[in-house]
Amino acid sequence: MWVAERINQLGGRPDFNPEGLASRSASQYVEGENLIDMIKENLVAERIAVDHYRELIRYFGDDDPATRLMLHRILAVEEEHANDMHDLLVAHEGHPMLSK
């Protein structure tokens, strides 16, 4: 919603069409066969999202401080999600799948 609000502020129109959202996603949906697989896939997707937002922050740099600040907020949420998935994985397997 933060991105949609920023698009509106800049005079654009957010596109919430599910097909468009799927085609613009930084990661792909992979269905896990069990809980551990689902946690692993979610962790991979969260880490891809973290990398993507870091890239966007570098791209905007000082040219658009408002967008950069919004992206930092989103990045913090995505990092928290990745940490949660990592902690779940450790709780279920006793060790992480991926290094941080």
Secondary structure, 3 states (H helix, E strand, C coil): CHHHHHHHHCCCCCCCCHHHHHHHCCCCCCCCCCHHHHHHHHHHHHHHHHHHHHHHHHHHCCCCHHHHHHHHHHHHHHHHHHHHHHHHHHHHHCCCCCCC
